[in-house]
Amino acid sequence: MMQGETAVVVTEDAVAQAAICLQQVSKAYRRNREHIQVLDNLDLQVNKGEMISIMGPSGAGKSTLLDVISGVTTADGGQVLLAGHDFALLSEAQRTQVRGRHIGFIFQFYCLIPVLNAWQNIELPLGLWKMSKADRQIRVNAALDMVAMKHRQQHLPSELSGGEQQRIAIARAVVSNPDIVLCDEPTGDLNREMGKTIMTLLRQLCVEYGKTVVVVTHDHDVALYADRHYRLENGRLLEENAAEVKARV
């Protein structure tokens, strides 16, 4: 362990405060006869209204970690708590419900539906909710206002720039008012200036709206927007301070 680094420690008090809590979580895959240990007794605690960044080399398991946090992938061992729900005690259908209620997702390549306009893409997650048309309109309008994209609501994704598409993706992620937003390389397909704009929006989600945000990134400048910084290495998370993150540039 490098000087200044500390392993993640999760206490009982932290569990009570946490939006996300992973304790001794493990995940492995088999590739032919090879056993690949992606997560190895990993601990993580993220408080409500906090932004953390997770860095690490390609193949370290960052996307797998997001999948385990969200319940898309089941951990082999350990405990995964999301907004107080223990995923080990839930059925697949229940995990899907928890995910739909508590989590918004933002991806590197936006994942917008190409035949739907911006408004329709944002509205999609609300189809899982019993909600009147008027309430859906209120939600979508609020999300469009948040990302300053109301003037582009009738445009198809192909008619939007990369930065505009990512703004629509952010609006889609928050339209159902989730507690937690998981971001997988949210600026990876954008130039540096647009990346700053997107990270300012994500920071706003924490400061003004109290969302818990987890950002997986290769970009050190993006990582520094977070309250706390982690590096995933050999299946474990190590916490780093801002100076250590900058030193890796």
Secondary structure as the mmCIF struct_conf table of DSSP 4:
data_model
#
loop_
_struct_conf.conf_type_id
_struct_conf.id
_struct_conf.beg_label_comp_id
_struct_conf.beg_label_asym_id
_struct_conf.beg_label_seq_id
_struct_conf.end_label_comp_id
_struct_conf.end_label_asym_id
_struct_conf.end_label_seq_id
TURN_TY1_P TURN_TY1_P1 GLN A 3 GLY A 4
STRN STRN1 THR A 6 ALA A 7
HELX_RH_AL_P HELX_RH_AL_P1 GLU A 12 GLN A 17
STRN STRN2 ALA A 18 ARG A 31
TURN_TY1_P TURN_TY1_P2 ASN A 32 ARG A 33
STRN STRN3 GLU A 34 ASN A 47
TURN_TY1_P TURN_TY1_P3 LYS A 48 GLY A 49
STRN STRN4 MET A 51 MET A 55
TURN_TY1_P TURN_TY1_P4 SER A 58 GLY A 59
BEND BEND1 ALA A 60 GLY A 61
HELX_RH_AL_P HELX_RH_AL_P2 LYS A 62 SER A 70
TURN_TY1_P TURN_TY1_P5 GLY A 71 GLY A 71
BEND BEND2 VAL A 72 THR A 73
BEND BEND3 ASP A 76 ASP A 76
STRN STRN5 GLY A 77 LEU A 82
TURN_TY1_P TURN_TY1_P6 ALA A 83 GLY A 84
STRN STRN6 HIS A 85 ASP A 86
HELX_RH_3T_P HELX_RH_3T_P1 PHE A 87 LEU A 89
BEND BEND4 LEU A 90 LEU A 90
HELX_RH_AL_P HELX_RH_AL_P3 GLU A 92 HIS A 102
STRN STRN7 ILE A 103 PHE A 107
TURN_TY1_P TURN_TY1_P7 GLN A 108 PHE A 109
TURN_TY1_P TURN_TY1_P8 PRO A 114 VAL A 115
BEND BEND5 LEU A 116 LEU A 116
HELX_RH_AL_P HELX_RH_AL_P4 ALA A 118 GLU A 123
HELX_RH_3T_P HELX_RH_3T_P2 LEU A 124 LEU A 128
BEND BEND6 TRP A 129 TRP A 129
HELX_RH_AL_P HELX_RH_AL_P5 LYS A 133 MET A 146
TURN_TY1_P TURN_TY1_P9 VAL A 147 ALA A 148
HELX_RH_3T_P HELX_RH_3T_P3 LYS A 150 ARG A 152
TURN_TY1_P TURN_TY1_P10 GLN A 153 GLN A 154
HELX_RH_3T_P HELX_RH_3T_P4 PRO A 157 GLU A 159
BEND BEND7 LEU A 160 LEU A 160
HELX_RH_AL_P HELX_RH_AL_P6 GLY A 162 VAL A 174
TURN_TY1_P TURN_TY1_P11 VAL A 175 SER A 176
BEND BEND8 ASP A 179 ASP A 179
STRN STRN8 ILE A 180 ASP A 184
BEND BEND9 GLU A 185 GLU A 185
TURN_TY1_P TURN_TY1_P12 PRO A 186 ASP A 189
BEND BEND10 LEU A 190 LEU A 190
HELX_RH_AL_P HELX_RH_AL_P7 ARG A 192 VAL A 207
TURN_TY1_P TURN_TY1_P13 GLU A 208 TYR A 209
STRN STRN9 THR A 212 VAL A 216
BEND BEND11 HIS A 218 HIS A 218
HELX_RH_AL_P HELX_RH_AL_P8 HIS A 220 ALA A 223
TURN_TY1_P TURN_TY1_P14 LEU A 224 TYR A 225
BEND BEND12 ALA A 226 ASP A 227
STRN STRN10 ARG A 228 GLU A 233
TURN_TY1_P TURN_TY1_P15 ASN A 234 GLY A 235
STRN STRN11 ARG A 236 GLU A 240
HELX_RH_AL_P HELX_RH_AL_P9 ALA A 242 ALA A 247
TURN_TY1_P TURN_TY1_P16 ARG A 248 ARG A 248
#
